[in-house]
Amino acid sequence: MSKILVTGCAGFIGSTLTERLLQDGLQVIGIDCFTTNYDREVKKRNLRWLIQQPRFHFLEQDLLTTDFNLILDGVDTIFHLAALPGVRTSWGADFRAYVDNNILTTQRLLESVKERTSIKKLVFSSSSSVYGGMNGPTAEDQIPRPISPYGVTKLSAEQLCGLYHKNFGVPVNSLRYFTVFGPRQRPDMAFHRMIHRILREEPIPIYGDGQQSRDFTFVEDAVTANLLAAHSSVTGEVFNIGGISHLTINEAVQLMEKQTQKKAIRNFLPAQAGDPKHTWADISKARNILGYKPTFDVEKGIFLQIEEIKQLIKQ
Ligand SMILES: NC(=O)c1ccc[n+]([C@@H]2O[C@H](COP(=O)([O-])OP(=O)(O)OC[C@H]3O[C@@H](n4cnc5c(N)ncnc54)[C@H](O)[C@@H]3O)[C@@H](O)[C@H]2O)c1
């Protein structure tokens, strides 16, 4: 890798990845248009250190309209993270925005790289939401059956990547992340909201009975997976990227209570349409082919996230 494009560089995972790339001495072009899924100021804060780095060039542009020909000269690696995430908000009128930011952006990017032999690797951020529900550790050969409109758009984008690989040889790998957490986690995500509220002694919403379980992936492990997928000699593959911790929401809340030394006020609400009961990653393929080995357990990761949110509350 010599010159890299990161789409969605102001977001949670994109900014953490960009930071790692710059720390590794690489040259990065980052693109983001500050979509309104959460406060623009939070995304600007994610960029604060990045934009001070001489090897980083930030473009505030929308992938739906950007002229990739003006950006891609000299770029050999692309990490495509820009998307509209979130399951619950993908129903109803907002679906159009999911189609635009998740499917059309990816198709535009793929069109612009299909003739460029200078692109050595494109790593696409997919999602465990492509699967739908899971009853145990789930491998990539399980037939995807998304249960949310968001999952449908991520699966479409992932399949577009597969099509462009097959027909035009675009050197793409897709990573299906399982619930990513850690510092800078999006404010709409469960851990962020829960920790924030527990620290402020406010009630935390728990959808369903709290017995739903998740495979939690620490953000630095997701970043490492991106680097491994970029360096790998394989292309056209899909990998599950999970963590080393699988636990229920109730267990996660107990950990937060232990680490904050505060009692959570639980407000149980009806389960939400589109939320799977369980997610559980079989990461054997990523381990065997990419050498992916997650290192952060949920206890350590939650500790770091609590420290970050304590600082944010103080500001
Ligand atoms: N966070 C998770 O647990 C998780 C799980 C599975 C998959 N993912 C995927 O990982 C990627 C990053 O997720 P995140 O949690 O960091 O989300 P995020 O919302 O924090 O980051 C996405 C960024 O993309 C930007 N963006 C969106 N549409 C754009 C467009 N048209 N042009 C330019 N920029 C645009 C947004 O402004 C945002 O800063 C997404 O593709 C998401 O679907 C995330």
The ligand as an SDF file (V2000), in Angstrom:
LIG
                    3D

 44 48  0  0  0  0  0  0  0  0999 V2000
  -20.4850   -0.0690   13.5750 N   0  0  0  0  0  0  0  0  0  0  0  0
  -20.8370   -1.3390   13.3920 C   0  0  0  0  0  0  0  0  0  0  0  0
  -21.0740   -2.0960   14.3570 O   0  0  0  0  0  0  0  0  0  0  0  0
  -20.9510   -1.9100   12.0030 C   0  0  0  0  0  0  0  0  0  0  0  0
  -21.3730   -3.2540   11.8740 C   0  0  0  0  0  0  0  0  0  0  0  0
  -21.4660   -3.7930   10.6070 C   0  0  0  0  0  0  0  0  0  0  0  0
  -21.1300   -3.0450    9.4890 C   0  0  0  0  0  0  0  0  0  0  0  0
  -20.7370   -1.7360    9.6510 N   0  0  0  0  0  0  0  0  0  0  0  0
  -20.3850   -0.9850    8.4350 C   0  0  0  0  0  0  0  0  0  0  0  0
  -19.1420   -0.3290    8.6770 O   0  0  0  0  0  0  0  0  0  0  0  0
  -19.1160    0.9180    7.9960 C   0  0  0  0  0  0  0  0  0  0  0  0
  -18.7910    2.0420    8.9630 C   0  0  0  0  0  0  0  0  0  0  0  0
  -19.7800    2.0740    9.9840 O   0  0  0  0  0  0  0  0  0  0  0  0
  -19.7040    3.1150   11.1990 P   0  0  0  0  0  0  0  0  0  0  0  0
  -20.3600    2.4860   12.3610 O   0  0  0  0  0  0  0  0  0  0  0  0
  -18.3170    3.6340   11.3060 O   0  0  0  0  0  0  0  0  0  0  0  0
  -20.6830    4.2540   10.6480 O   0  0  0  0  0  0  0  0  0  0  0  0
  -20.5360    5.8580   10.6510 P   0  0  0  0  0  0  0  0  0  0  0  0
  -21.8950    6.3920   10.3280 O   0  0  0  0  0  0  0  0  0  0  0  0
  -19.8850    6.3090   11.8920 O   0  0  0  0  0  0  0  0  0  0  0  0
  -19.5480    6.1110    9.4330 O   0  0  0  0  0  0  0  0  0  0  0  0
  -19.9620    6.1470    8.0810 C   0  0  0  0  0  0  0  0  0  0  0  0
  -19.4520    7.4460    7.4760 C   0  0  0  0  0  0  0  0  0  0  0  0
  -19.7660    7.4470    6.0740 O   0  0  0  0  0  0  0  0  0  0  0  0
  -20.1250    8.7450    5.7000 C   0  0  0  0  0  0  0  0  0  0  0  0
  -20.9510    8.6630    4.4890 N   0  0  0  0  0  0  0  0  0  0  0  0
  -22.1430    8.0230    4.3740 C   0  0  0  0  0  0  0  0  0  0  0  0
  -22.6250    8.1860    3.1240 N   0  0  0  0  0  0  0  0  0  0  0  0
  -21.7070    8.9140    2.4430 C   0  0  0  0  0  0  0  0  0  0  0  0
  -21.6310    9.3980    1.1170 C   0  0  0  0  0  0  0  0  0  0  0  0
  -22.6350    9.2200    0.2430 N   0  0  0  0  0  0  0  0  0  0  0  0
  -20.5280   10.1070    0.7360 N   0  0  0  0  0  0  0  0  0  0  0  0
  -19.5280   10.3420    1.6260 C   0  0  0  0  0  0  0  0  0  0  0  0
  -19.5590    9.9170    2.9100 N   0  0  0  0  0  0  0  0  0  0  0  0
  -20.6310    9.2110    3.3040 C   0  0  0  0  0  0  0  0  0  0  0  0
  -20.8880    9.2970    6.8960 C   0  0  0  0  0  0  0  0  0  0  0  0
  -20.9090   10.7150    6.9420 O   0  0  0  0  0  0  0  0  0  0  0  0
  -20.1120    8.6860    8.0720 C   0  0  0  0  0  0  0  0  0  0  0  0
  -19.1310    9.5740    8.5910 O   0  0  0  0  0  0  0  0  0  0  0  0
  -20.4690    1.0510    7.3180 C   0  0  0  0  0  0  0  0  0  0  0  0
  -20.3260    0.6100    5.9830 O   0  0  0  0  0  0  0  0  0  0  0  0
  -21.3700    0.1050    8.0950 C   0  0  0  0  0  0  0  0  0  0  0  0
  -22.4350   -0.3610    7.2960 O   0  0  0  0  0  0  0  0  0  0  0  0
  -20.6550   -1.1620   10.8720 C   0  0  0  0  0  0  0  0  0  0  0  0
  1  2  1  0
  2  3  2  0
  2  4  1  0
  4  5  1  0
  4 44  2  0
  5  6  2  0
  6  7  1  0
  7  8  2  0
  8  9  1  0
  8 44  1  0
  9 10  1  0
  9 42  1  0
 10 11  1  0
 11 12  1  0
 11 40  1  0
 12 13  1  0
 13 14  1  0
 14 15  2  0
 14 16  1  0
 14 17  1  0
 17 18  1  0
 18 19  2  0
 18 20  1  0
 18 21  1  0
 21 22  1  0
 22 23  1  0
 23 24  1  0
 23 38  1  0
 24 25  1  0
 25 26  1  0
 25 36  1  0
 26 27  1  0
 26 35  1  0
 27 28  2  0
 28 29  1  0
 29 30  1  0
 29 35  2  0
 30 31  1  0
 30 32  2  0
 32 33  1  0
 33 34  2  0
 34 35  1  0
 36 37  1  0
 36 38  1  0
 38 39  1  0
 40 41  1  0
 40 42  1  0
 42 43  1  0
M  CHG  2   8   1  16  -1
M  END
$$$$
